């Protein structure tokens, strides 16, 4: 990383928009002729929804996926005109926001479908809805075993004119680990769609594939796919026979060295004195802590990269600072840059490894990166533009 391109922050999240675009293009080409619906919920997994959506929008996805109406409304305010689908349950009070922002919405029950239809009709408009079928996730959706009973009810609600069916979908619960269960869920979804069609409901699209399913088997692609973590550099090595290459790293967490100090043997480090030096050790204090999203569980376990060299975290991760041992790295001084997540030279702290060391999952690592860290965009049209949110 060239010093002239480093932003003037104590710590920041660097987002490679070029890598993001290449990951998304790889998915789009892999699943064709199916269309893709990139998930940009949770502020695009913590990387900045508007900036990420603008990059993905250039690839002409079928739609963009969010979890809540406010997330969709934010994209509209950011100038995104493409279809936006809200996939999480929406309260009746949010229907006006759905309509105002021209959002499509998932219907997770007969009651929610009826509320969406009635709200749209009362607003003298028509809302595109996406009907969820519960094929085994167990958290929401029309139960697949009762498709014969609810399919005529769906047809009746749609006939009232306030809602049109855009798709029928489900969520795979173990696409990356249990092929047999995933195939069973797919078969259940197809049966539910057939039952709907027998009741006179036209089903434009079926979809179920998350990132794991996109990589696992083309039979899961159907008409649409919903990639998420793969776009942002996660779930490496889970593809089937290399059919879809590992994603490029997108997120890099950087922090500056605030201070370098030599500690005598027997010195203790950080709260709780959980680390004691065995010899003279040189420690660098980094301007990042758990308030920025660096997991406390990396205390005495995690690593950083400084001058392209791996260095261990010593002592507990604090709210605002973290100490690393730079005894084996020459020339470290204040204002140097450490990489907690991502690549520095030939070394990399990969997202999957970071998550494993912290005892969590890749999704949580990204979405937990604090808003105190400015987002710094490189590698794309927004190169060197800093997010101030």
NUFI-128325 format. One record per atom (N, C-alpha, C): residue in one letter; y, z, x. Coordinates in pm, whole numbers, plus 32768, in hexadecimal, padded with zeros to 4 digits. Last residue first. Layout:
REM NUFI-128325
AYZX/...
REM end
This chain:
REM NUFI-128325
X834982A87864/X831A830277FC/X82C883717837/X839E81EC7911/X83E7826A7916/X83B582CC78AF/X82FC810D79E8/X830481487963/X834781CF796D/X8388801E7ABF/X835A80A87AAE/X836880D47A1F/X83227EF17B48/X836F7F317ADD/X83357FBA7AC4/X82807E747BFF/X82E77ECD7C33/X83407F0A7BC8/X82337D767B1C/X82227DAA7BA2/X829C7DFA7BCD/X82047D0C7A27/X82577D847A2A/X82547DC57AB4/X81577C3B7A59/X81E17C1A7A35/X823E7C937A3B/X80987CE17B62/X80A87C8E7AEC/X813A7C727ACF/X80817DA37C2B/X801C7D3C7C1F/X80267CE37BA4/X80E17EE17B9C/X80DC7E807C08/X80797E117BE1/X81977FED7B17/X81487F767AFB/X81547F117B6C/X8180813C7AF3/X81B980D87B4D/X8161805D7B47/X81D382477A2D/X817881D57A39/X81C081697A89/X820883997A9B/X823C83167A73/X81D182AB7A84/X817184B67A26/X8164844F7A8D/X81A183CC7A5A/X818985447940/X81E9856079AA/X81E384F87A1A/X80B7850C78A3/X812F84BA788D/X819A84D878F4/X7F7E8519795D/X7FF28552791A/X806784F2790B/X7E4984A37908/X7EB48496796B/X7F3884B87928/X7D8C849F7844/X7DC585217867/X7E32851978D0/X7D2B839F7832/X7D8183CD77C5/X7DC1845577E2/X7C9083927922/X7D06833E790C/X7D63837778A2/X7BCB845C78FD/X7C1C84577976/X7C9D8409795D/X7B528417780D/X7BA6848E7811/X7BFF848E788D/X7AC6832F7859/X7B2A832A77EF/X7B8A83A077F7/X7A0C83897915/X7A7B8334793F/X7AEC833178D8/X79BB84E678EB/X79A2845778D8/X7A20840878FA/X796D85F779CD/X799D85C2794E/X797C852E7946/X796286767AC6/X790B86A27A5B/X7936867179D2/X79E8861D7BA0/X7A3186787B47/X79DD86A97AD3/X792D856D7C06/X795085E37C54/X7996864C7BFE/X793184AB7B3B/X78B784F77B56/X78D685777BA2/X7A3884477B50/X7A0B84897AD5/X799084DF7AEF/X7A3083D97C51/X7A9284407C31/X7A6384907BB8/X796E83147C2B/X795483837C87/X79B283F87C6D/X79F1826B7B73/X797182A97B50/X795383217BA9/X7AD4821D7C0A/X7AE382667B8C/X7A6282AF7B66/X7AC282517D6C/X7AA982037CF4/X7AB1825B7C78/X7B7E825D7E6B/X7B4C82C37E10/X7B3A827D7D8A/X7B4381917F84/X7B69819A7EF8/X7B2D82187EB8/X7BA180ED80B8/X7B64815B806E/X7B97815E7FDD/X7C3280328138/X7BA68011811B/X7B60807D80CA/X7D65807980A3/X7D208034810F/X7C94800F80E5/X7D26812B7F97/X7D85812E8005/X7D3F80F2807D/X7CF081277E34/X7CD380F67EBB/X7D48810B7F19/X7CB8823C7D4E/X7CD681B27D72/X7CBC81977E05/X7D4983747D49/X7CF383197CFE/X7D1A828C7D24/X7DEA83E27E0B/X7D8684387DCC/X7D2083E77D7D/X7E8283957F2F/X7E4683567EB9/X7DD883B17E84/X7FBB83EF7FBE/X7F2B84087FAD/X7EFD83C47F2E/X80BA83908098/X807E83818014/X7FE9839B8019/X81BB8451813F/X814983F7813F/X810883F980B4/X826F851F8121/X8291849F80E2/X8223843780EF/X821785C5824E/X825385C881C9/X8280853D81A1/X80FF85368301/X817E857B82F9/X81B28576826A/X7FFA84F583E1/X801F850F8357/X80A085608355/X7F9484B684E1/X8016848384B8/X803E849B8429/X7E32849D84AE/X7EA884AB8504/X7F26847784C0/X7D47855C8418/X7D9A84E58404/X7E1A84F78456/X7CB586448412/X7C7D85D18458/X7CCD8552844B/X7D4986F28376/X7D3387138403/X7D02869A8452/X7D9686F68273/X7DB1867B82BE/X7D9D86928354/X7D2F876D8148/X7D1B878481D7/X7D2C87008222/X7E1787AA803F/X7DA8875F8079/X7DA58777810F/X7E8B884F7F18/X7E80884A7FAA/X7E0687FA7FD5/X7F7188087E16/X7EE588107E40/X7EE388037ED8/X805488677D0B/X8035883C7D93/X7FA0884E7DAE/X806C88BE7C04/X80CA885A7C35/X80A988227CBF/X7F97896C7BC6/X7FD889227B5C/X802988AC7B91/X7E9489367CC3/X7EFB89857C7E/X7F3C89307C12/X7D4989427D1F/X7DB288E87CF1/X7E15893D7CA1/X7CE58A2D7E19/X7CF38A057D8E/X7D6289A17D78/X7C6689B27F56/X7C998A157EFA/X7CA689DE7E6E/X7C8E88697FBC/X7C7188F27FE7/X7CB289547F85/X7C02872C7FAA/X7C5B878D7F6A/X7C2E88177F93/X7BCA866380D2/X7B9C86B98065/X7C0B8710802C/X7C0A8509810B/X7C288594812E/X7C0185EC80B7/X7BD083CB8191/X7BAD842E812C/X7BCB84BB815F/X7CD382EC81F2/X7C698348821B/X7C4F83AC81AB/X7DB5825581CA/X7D35821381BD/X7CBE826981E2/X7E82830A81D5/X7E7782AA8242/X7DEE82678241/X7DBC83C48102/X7E3C83C28148/X7E2B836C81C4/X7D1F84077FD4/X7D2783AA8045/X7DB383B08080/X7C6585257F63/X7CD884CA7F5E/X7CCD846D7FD5/X7B6F85CF7E9A/X7B9E858F7F15/X7C1D85407EF8/X7AE587067E12/X7B1A867F7E10/X7B47864E7E99/X7A9F88117E44/X7A3687AC7E2F/X7A6A871E7E3F/X7B6188D57E3C/X7AFA88DF7EA5/X7A8988797E95/X7BA3886D7CF8/X7BBC88D47D5B/X7B4588E17DBA/X7B6B87CB7C27/X7B62878D7CAC/X7B8187F17D1A/X7BA488557B42/X7B1988577B70/X7B0588117BF6/X7CA388147B01/X7C91888F7B4D/X7C0388967B85/X7CF486BA7B16/X7CA087267ADE/X7C94879F7B3A/X7E30864B7AF5/X7DCB865A7B5D/X7D7186D07B35/X7EFA86447A3B/X7E7A860A7A15/X7E11860D7A82/X7FD686CF7A75/X7FE2863D7A7E/X7F6185F77A59/X7F8387CF7A71/X7FE487A87A0A/X7FFC87117A09/X7EE887E07B57/X7EA487CA7AD8/X7F0487AD7A65/X7FB587237C40/X7F5E87907C18/X7F2287777B90/X806E86B27D5C/X802586937CE2/X7FC887087CC1/X80D4868B7E6D/X812786A67DF8/X80E5867F7D76/X800D87337F62/X802C86BB7F15/X807886E07E96/X801187B4809F/X802987D78013/X8058875A7FCA/X7F1F87AD8198/X7F918768815C/X7F9A879180CA/X7EB3887082AA/X7EB08853821B/X7F30880E81F0/X7DED889883BC/X7E6D885F8390/X7E60883582FE/X7D5689B68442/X7D4F894283EB/X7DDB891783C3/X7C968A68851D/X7D1E8A3A8505/X7D1589B984B3/X7B7E8AC88450/X7BB98AAC84D2/X7C4C8A9184B8/X7B428AFC8351/X7AE38B2A83B6/X7B168B188442/X7C048B728241/X7BF68B1982B4/X7B958B538319/X7B8C8B9E80FE/X7BB98BE18178/X7BA08B8681EE/X7BC38B857FA6/X7BA08B3F8022/X7BDC8B8D8096/X7C158C227ED7/X7B8C8BED7ECF/X7B658B9D7F4A/X7CEF8CC77E8C/X7CBD8CC37F17/X7C2E8C917F1D/X7D6A8CCC7D9C/X7CE28CFF7DA1/X7CA58D007E2A/X7E308BB47DEB/X7E128C237D93/X7D808C4B7D9B/X7E2E8B4E7F4E/X7E448B3F7EBF/X7E1A8BBA7E70/X7D758BBB805E/X7DBF8B4B8024/X7DBB8B537F8C/X7D7A8C8F8182/X7D4D8C6C80FC/X7DAB8C0680BE/X7D0F8C8C82D7/X7D7B8C838274/X7D418C5A81ED/X7C518C86839B/X7C4F8CF78340/X7CBF8CF682D9/X7D198BE88497/X7C948C0A8462/X7C9B8C87840B/X7E5F8B7C8420/X7E078BBD8481/X7D7E8BD68444/X7EDF8A4383BF/X7EB38AC88399/X7E4F8AFE83FF/X7FF5897283C9/X7F7B899C840E/X7F5B8A2C83E7/X8072889082CD/X8077890E8316/X7FF0892C8355/X814B87BA8225/X80D487C1827A/X80DF884282CB/X81BC876180DF/X81C587B78154/X814287AF81A1/X819B8696802A/X821786E38025/X822B873580A4/X81218559800B/X811485D48058/X819B861A8057/X811284CA7EC2/X814C84D77F47/X8127855C7F87/X800F841B7E18/X806684907E25/X809984997EB4/X7F7A83437D24/X7FB3835A7DA9/X800983D97DA7/X7E7582AD7C83/X7ECB83237C81/X7EF683427D0F/X7E3D817F7BEE/X7E4081C57C6F/X7EA282387C65/X7D8280A37B21/X7DD6811B7B2B/X7DCA815A7BB5/X7CD37FCA7B4B/X7D577FB47B0F/X7DB5802A7B29/X7BD07F247BF4/X7C1A7F9F7BE2/X7CA77F817BB0/X7B137E2D7B42/X7B6B7E547BAF/X7BB07ED87B8E/X79C07E517AC8/X7A507E417AB7/X7A9C7E667B36/X78A37D917B2C/X78E77E127B23/X797D7DFB7B14/X784F7C6F7A65/X786D7CB27AE3/X78B17D387ACB/X77497C3D7995/X77D97C557993/X77FA7CA77A0F/X764A7C1B79F2/X76827BB87997/X77187BC4798B/X75B77CC07A97/X76307C847ACD/X766E7C1D7A73/X74E87D2C79FF/X74CC7CC17A5E/X75487C7C7A93/X75C17DAE7927/X75357D86792C/X75257D12798C/X76A27EB4799D/X76837E317965/X75EF7E117974/X76F17F987A14/X769D7FA7799E/X76797F22795F/X77A27F967AEB/X77137F977B07/X76B97FA47A8F/X78AE80587A61/X78787FFB7AC4/X77E180067ACD/X795C80D079A2/X78D380A97980/X789D804179E1/X7AB8805F79C8/X7A4B80BF79BD/X79C5807F799B/X7BA37FCA79C5/X7B5F7FE07A44/X7AE8803C7A40/X7C0A7F8978D5/X7C5A7FE37929/X7C11800E79A7/X7B4F7EF47854/X7BD07EB67872/X7C1D7F0678D9/X7A877FB27828/X7A727F48788C/X7AF67F0878B4/X7AE6804F7753/X7AE9808677DA/X7AD4801B7845/X7ADC7F6A767A/X7B3F7FD07699/X7B3D7FF3772B/X7A907E5C759C/X7A8C7E9B7620/X7AFC7F017631/X7A067DFE749C/X7A747E5D74A7/X7A717EA2752F/X79C57CB57416/X79A07D27746A/X7A1C7D7E747C/X79517BE87304/X79BB7C2A734E/X797E7C9473A9/X78627B7D72AB/X78DB7B2E729F/X794F7B6472EF/X776B7BDA739E/X778A7BB67314/X780A7B62730E/X770F7C6A7480/X77987C37747C/X77C57C1173EF/X760C7CB774A0/X76667D177462/X76F37CE1744E/X75897BF7752B/X756A7C00749C/X75C87C5F7454/X75CD7C12763B/X761E7BB875E7/X76007BC47552/X75CE7D5976C1/X757D7CEF7686/X75D37C98762C/X767D7E027763/X75EC7E16775A/X759F7D9B772C/X778D7DDC775D/X77487DC577DC/X76B07DC277CC/X77C17E1C7654/X77ED7D9A7689/X77A07D787708/X77677F22764F/X771B7EBC7607/X77427E307634/X782F7FA276E9/X77A27FA77711/X77507F3976CF/X79197F6B764E/X79097F3576D6/X78787F347702/X78947F2D7501/X78F47F69755C/X78DB7F3175E8/X78417E6673F2/X78347E767483/X78AC7EB774C4/X78547E2A72E6/X781C7EAC730A/X782C7ECB739E/X78977D5A71C7/X78AE7D837252/X787D7E127269/X78A97C3770FD/X78647CB4711D/X788A7CD971AC/X798E7B907022/X79607BB370A9/X790B7C3270A3/X799A7B576F08/X79C97AF86F6C/X79937B116FF9/X78D97B6D6DFD/X78EC7BB96E79/X79187B596EE6/X79117B766CA3/X790C7B226D1B/X792D7B766D95/X78547C056BAA/X78BF7C1F6C0B/X78AD7BC56C84/X77827BFE6AF4/X77F27BA16AE2/X78677BB66B3F/X76A87C8F6B2D/X76FF7CC56AC4/X777B7C6F6AAE/X76447C096C03/X75FA7BFE6B85/X764B7C326B0F/X76F77C696CBF/X77007BDD6C96/X76B47BC56C15/X76987D706CD7/X77207D566CA8/X772D7CC76C74/X759D7D3C6D45/X75A77D7D6CC2/X76317D696C85/X75E67CD26E3B/X759E7C7F6DDB/X75A67CB96D4E/X765C7DB56EAD/X76AE7D3E6E93/X766A7CE26E2F/X757C7E596EC4/X75EC7E836E6E/X76447E0C6E4C/X74E87DC66F7D/X74B37DDC6EF7/X75227E046E96/X758F7DD8705F/X75737D557023/X753E7D646F94/X75817EEB7090/X76017EAD706E/X75EA7E27702A/X74727F0570D2/X74A87F49705D/X752C7F0C7030/X74697E7471C0/X741B7E46714D/X744E7E8670CD/X750D7F1A725E/X75357E907243/X74EB7E5B71C8/X74728002726A/X74F58006722A/X75257F7A7206/X73997F9A72FB/X73857FCD7274/X74097FD37229/X74117F6373EF/X73D97EF573A0/X73C37F1F730F/X744A806A7438/X74B7800B7421/X74887F9373D1/X735180DB745C/X73A7811073F3/X741880B073D3/X72FE803C7537/X72B2803B74B9/X7308806D7446/X73B780747608/X73B17FEF75CB/X73697FED7545/X746C8165766B/X73F881607611/X73F280D975CA/X75518157770E/X74E081A97738/X7462819976E5/X762880CE76AC/X761180C9773B/X7594810F7769/X762D8104759D/X7616807A75C9/X75F78070765D/X762581DC74E7/X75E481E7756A/X75C9815D75A6/X76AA81AF73F4/X76B682327432/X767E823A74BF/X777A80B37373/X770080D473B9/X7711815B73FE/X7811809D723C/X782180D072C4/X779780ED72FE/X78547F757173/X78187FF8718B/X783680217219/X78F07EA97072/X78D17ED270FB/X78887F5770FD/X79737D8C6FDB/X791C7DFF6FC9/X78EB7E267054/X7ABB7D056F8F/X7A417D106FDD/X79F07D886FAE/X7B777CDD6EC8/X7B847C916F44/X7B067C966F98/X7BA17CCC6D73/X7B457CF96DDA/X7B517CA06E55/X7CD47D2D6CE2/X7C767CC26D03/X7C207CF36D76/X7D747DD86BD6/X7D347DD96C59/X7CD97D606C68/X7DD67DBF6AD6/X7E2D7DFB6B3B/X7DF47DFB6BC7/X7D217D556A17/X7D887CFF6A52/X7DDE7D3B6ABE/X7C3D7DA56998/X7CBC7DD0695F/X7D347D8D69A1/X7B5D7D606A28/X7B857D0669BC/X7C0B7D2B697E/X7B2C7E386ACC/X7B6D7DC26B04/X7B9F7D626A98/X7AA57EDE6A15/X7B287F076A4C/X7B737E8D6A83/X79B87E4A69E9/X7A127E6A697A/X7A9D7E8E69AC/X79437E426AE6/X796A7DC46AA4/X79CE7DDF6A34/X79107F536B05/X796C7F0E6B61/X799F7E8D6B21/X78537F706A3C/X78D17FB96A32/X793A7F7B6A8E/X777D7ED86A9B/X77C37EAD6A22/X784A7EF46A11/X77477F816B88/X77727EF56B93/X77B57EC26B14/X76DE807E6B51/X776E806F6B66/X779E7FDE6B70/X75C880526B22/X761C80966ABE/X76AF807C6AD3/X75637FD16BFF/X754C7F976B7B/X75A27FD46B10/X75A280816CCE/X75EC80046CC0/X75DA7FC46C37/X754081736D1D/X756F81686C93/X75B880E56C79/X750A81666E29/X749881786DCE/X74C081646D3D/X760381636EA4/X75B980E66E99/X754680F26E36/X772081FD6E24/X7696820E6E55/X764181936E3B/X785A819E6E9E/X7801819B6E2A/X777081A26E59/X78FB827E6F88/X78C581FE6F5D/X786A820C6EE5/X78C6837C7086/X7916833A701E/X78D182B86FF9/X780483F27127/X788684337119/X78DB83F970A9/X770D8379715F/X771083F47112/X7797843270FB/X769882A571E6/X76F882F9722C/X770C837E71E4/X75F5820D7141/X75B682717196/X761682C871E4/X7680815D70AE/X75F7813770CD/X75B2819C7128/X7770814E6FCA/X773381B17021/X76A0818D7035/X785B80506FC3/X77D8807A6F94/X779F80DC6FF9/X79AA800A6F6C/X794B80466FCA/X78CB806F6F83/X7A677EF16F30/X7A0E7F526EF2/X79A97F866F58/X7BB07EB36F44/X7B357EA46F91/X7AD87F146F67/X7CA87DFF6E8A/X7C5F7E796EAA/X7BDD7E556EF2/X7DEA7D8C6E55/X7D677D6A6E8D/X7D237DEA6EB8/X7EA27DB76D2C/X7E7F7DEA6DB0/X7DF57DBA6DD9/X7FAD7D2B6C7E/X7F1C7D2F6C8E/X7EFD7D586D1D/X80B07DA36B9F/X80807D566C10/X7FE87D616C15/X813A7E5C6B00/X81417DCB6AE2/X81197D776B5A/X81057F606B22/X816F7F276B74/X817D7E926B63/X80297F7D6A83/X80A67FBC6A56/X811E7F896AA5/X7F717EFD6B27/X7F967EC06AA7/X80187EFB6A71/X7F607FB66BF6/X7F937F306C11/X7FC07EEC6B90/X7EF780926B6E/X7F77809C6BB2/X7FB480156BCD/X7E01802E6B14/X7E6580576AB3/X7EF0805F6AF2/X7D7E80006C0C/X7D947F926BAD/X7E047FB56B4B/X7D7981016C79/X7DBE80956CBF/X7DDE80236C5F/X7CDF81856BB6/X7D6881B06BD2/X7DB881436C18/X7BEA80FA6BC7/X7C3580FA6B4A/X7CC781226B61/X7B9F81396CCD/X7BB580AE6CA7/X7C0980A56C28/X7B7F824C6CB4/X7BEB82196D09/X7C0781876CEB/X7AA582546C00/X7B2482936BDC/X7B96825C6C31/X79DA81D86C8E/X7A0B81996C14/X7A9381D26BEE/X7A3381E66DED/X79EC82186D77/X7A1E81C96D00/X7ACC817B6EAE/X7A5681C26EDA/X7A0481FD6E69/X7B7A80676F0B/X7B5680B66E95/X7ACF80F66EB2/X7C7180226FF9/X7BE580396FDD/X7BD7808C6F5E/X7D817F3C6FCE/X7D4C7FC46FD5/X7CB67FC66FB7/X7EA47E977052/X7E257E94700D/X7DE17F1C7022/X80077EAF702B/X7F8C7ED37070/X7F137EBE7016/X81207E997004/X80C67E276FF3/X80447E3C7042/X81C37F726FFA/X81AA7F39707E/X814A7EC2707B/X81BA7FA76EE8/X823A7F8A6F28/X82277F466FAF/X80AA7FE26EBE/X80E77F6D6E81/X81687F456EC7/X808A80CD6F54/X803380596F6B/X80747FDA6F36/X8145816F6ED9/X815B81476F64/X810380CF6F88/X80CE818F6DE0/X8151814E6DE7/X816F81206E75/X7FE7821B6E28/X7FDC81936DF4/X8061814A6DFD/X7FEC83226E6E/X800C82C06ED6/X800982306EA4/X7F9883BE6D9F/X802783C16DBE/X804F83596E24/X7E8683A56DAC/X7ECD835C6D43/X7F6283556D60/X7E22837F6F04/X7E3F83CF6E8E/X7E8D837C6E29/X7D2882C56FA0/X7DB782D06F82/X7DC9831F6F01/X7C3782D170A8/X7C5C82EB701C/X7CF282FC700C/X7C6281C7719E/X7C4382517177/X7C6C826870E6/X7CBC80C071C5/X7C2E80D971B2/X7C0B81677188/X7D9F7FD07177/X7D9480617185/X7D0480887164/X7DEE7EA47213/X7D8F7EE771BB/X7D8C7F7C71DC/X7ED47DA47214/X7EB77E297249/X7E5F7E7171E4/X7F227C577269/X7EDD7CB3720F/X7EC07D357258/X805A7C357326/X7FCE7C157309/X7F937C7A72A5/X81517C857378/X81467C4A72F2/X80B77C2B72C9/X81FB7D71742D/X81777D35741B/X816A7D05738A/X82E97DFA745E/X82ED7D697454/X82667D257444/X82EE7F0A7451/X82EF7ECE74D6/X82E67E3774D5/X82CE7F397348/X83547F4E737F/X83607F13740A/X81BA7F077342/X82167EAE72FA/X82A47EBD7331/X815E7FE073D6/X814C7F58740B/X81A87EF673C4/X81A380B07326/X81E180AA73AB/X81D3801E73E7/X80F9807C7251/X8189806B723E/X81D2806472C3/X800380C172C6/X801E8038729F/X80B1801D728E/X802D81D572E5/X80128182735A/X802D80EE733C/X8051822671DA/X80C1822D7238/X80AA81DC72B7/X7F4381F17172/X7FB681A0714B/X802E81AE71A9/X7E4482067275/X7E9A82427210/X7F0B81E371EA/X7DAE8172732B/X7D6B81DB72DF/X7DBF820E726B/X7D97800A735D/X7DD3808D7373/X7D8980F3731D/X7D617EC673E0/X7D2C7F3A739A/X7D717FBA73C1/X7DD77D80739A/X7DDA7DF473F3/X7DAD7E6D73A2/X7D277C477366/X7D7E7CB5733B/X7D827D1B73AB/X7CC57B6F73F6/X7CC77B6A7364/X7D287BD0732D/X7D9A7B247514/X7D297B6674D2/X7D327B55743B/X7E377A8575D9/X7E1E7A60754D/X7DA17AA07513/X7E967AD076C8/X7E0F7A9876C7/X7DE07A74763B/X7F837B4D7697/X7F897AC576D0/X7F017A8276D1/X7F387C4C764D/X7F627BEF75E4/X7F677B5F7617/X7F147CD4773A/X7E9E7CA976EF/X7EC27C417686/X80237D05777F/X7FCB7CB877D8/X7F557C80778A/X80767D9D76A4/X80BB7D1F76C3/X80687CC7771F/X7FD17E7C76B7/X7FC27E207647/X80057D9B7662/X80387EFA779E/X7FAF7EC5779E/X7F9E7E5E772F/X81377F417740/X81297EEB77B6/X809F7EAB77BA/X80EF7FE37662/X81417F6B7651/X81317F0D76C6/X804980B576CD/X801B80587666/X806D7FD8765F/X7FE6813877E9/X8063810277B1/X80488094774E/X7F0181B7783A/X7F43815E789B/X7FC581217867/X7E66824C778B/X7EC2829277E3/X7F13823B7840/X7DE1819776F0/X7D9181EF7745/X7DE9823277AF/X7EC681377665/X7E7480DF76BA/X7E2981327722/X7F08821B75D1/X7F6681E67633/X7F1F818E7699/X7E27822A7526/X7E4582967585/X7E9C826475F7/X7DBE80CC7519/X7DD9815074DF/X7DF581B4754E/X7D7C7FCE754D/X7DF280017593/X7E1C80887558/X7C6C7F01756A/X7C987F817536/X7D0A7FB6758C/X7C5C7DA8751C/X7C6C7E117580/X7CA57E907543/X7B8E7CEC748A/X7BF47D467454/X7C047DB774BA/X7B267B9774A9/X7B2A7C2174D7/X7BA47C6B74A0/X7A327AB97410/X7ABA7ADF7435/X7ABB7B707464/X791E79EB7479/X79527A627435/X79E17A7D7465/X78BB79177510/X792D78FE74B7/X795C79767465/X792379FD7610/X7940798575C2/X78BC7947758F/X78F17ACD76BC/X78C37ADB7632/X78DA7A5E75DD/X795B7A7F77B4/X78CF7AA977AB/X789C7AA9771C/X7A677A527787/X7A1379E177AD/X797F7A03779B/X7ABB7B57774C/X7AD07AEA76EB/X7A757A747709/X7A7C7BE1783B/X7A3A7C0377BC/X7A437B8E775B/X7B2D7B6178EA/X7A9C7B5E7905/X7A4D7B7E7887/X7C1F7BA9787E/X7BF77B1C787B/X7B627B0D7893/X7C1C7CBA78B8/X7C1C7C8D782E/X7BF17BFB7823/X7C237CB679D2/X7BB47CF8798B/X7BA97CC578FC/X7D187C3379F7/X7C9B7BF37A24/X7C227C3379E2/X7DCC7CEF798E/X7DC27C6A7953/X7D407C25797A/X7D9F7DC77A40/X7D897DD579B1/X7D747D4E796F/X7DF77D547B2E/X7D6A7D7A7B20/X7D467D8B7A8D/X7F087D387AEB/X7EB77CC37B0E/X7E237CDF7AFF/X7F5E7E3A7AC8/X7F577DE37A53/X7F087D647A6F/X7F107F5F7B3C/X7F057ED57B6C/X7EF17E797AF5/X7FD280767B45/X7F7F80267AEC/X7F837F957B1A/X7FEE81B57BCB/X800381277BE6/X7F9F80D77B91/X808A82D67B84/X801482877B5F/X803781F57B73/X810E83BF7C77/X811983597C10/X8091831A7BF4/X81E384AC7D1B/X815D847F7CF2/X816E84197C83/X82E584AC7D6B/X828C850A7DAF/X81FA84E87D8F/X837983647D90/X834983D47D42/X82F4842F7D98/X83E982547DB9/X842282D07DEF/X83FB834C7DA0/X82D481707DFA/X834281A37DA8/X8371822B7DDA/X829180907EFE/X827481127EC5/X82EB81437E73/X82C77FAB7F81/X82A77F9D7EF3/X828C80247EB1/X82EE7FEC8087/X83617FB7803E/X83477FAD7FA8/X81EB803580E1/X824E809E80C9/X82C2806A8075/X80D17F9F804A/X81467F8F809F/X81B17FF4807A/X7F8980008055/X800080008000/X807B80008058/
REM end
